[in-house]
Amino acid sequence: NEYRGDVVKFSGDAIWAYFPQVDDAAHPKFRGVVPPHGSYGLKDLGPMPTAVLRACACCIELNKKMNNFRVHETCPGIEEEVFFKLKTFLGSGMVNILRLGGEVPPKGEGPRLEYVMAGAPIEQIGKGLGVAKEGEIVVSREAWAFVKECVKEKEDRQVQGRSDVHLLQ
């Protein structure tokens, strides 16, 4: 909620989230005291860069709170210690979110709905799969173009042979 994103879907061990581009400066209640991205001293970036910056901030916060999070206490029956190992990839661009279903399956109790996301960010994520190591946040070239002046790139590890992705610090 703090970053104005929406979790659209859980898929296996993945979380699909969407951060809409919104022109906050065009809202009638906008007074310009705090820039839409929330950082004093940094000019308004515009709707898409602000959405990407919010997504980056959310990924960083999620990584801080959830990477190496011990889960065995919340999962009865697991005898060994198990930890979340987050790998995050961020893309940007226009996306379509489709709602499929709504019908009651033959042996179901209620209608089943599925959400499917399609578009440039999903293609970017597909190209970047397997790049991130545990605890890393990978940003596509397209998303990086919006936030490269606002966030820090990880300097101690470059992705070999990949100029189309960047690692957040």
C-alpha angles and dihedrals in degrees: 000000000000090000096041095237129135128220103228102178147356111220116180104300093343131097116205112206132179126207109192122215107241126177098227091175089064093057113109092232094052109116100175095235092118117029115240091254091052099236117122115220094028116101122237106281098199130250102295097042089047091052091050091047090051090050091051091050091049092050091050092050092045090051092050093050103035110028108103090007109163109235106174092092091061096043112068115213097031108119100186129064111265125190132194111245108198125206113179131195125186127196132172140209140075115333135187118215112200126194112212127189129012094168124114110248116234093258097026132114097215144001117300120219129189127189119214125190122206135173144072097319091055091050090050091051091050091054091048099048112124094024099096122079122207111299095014131124114211119198124197120237089249093054092041091058089065099048108025091109093049107044135046123248118223106255103187094066130036122187104250114239094356118112090161096073137053132196121229118225 
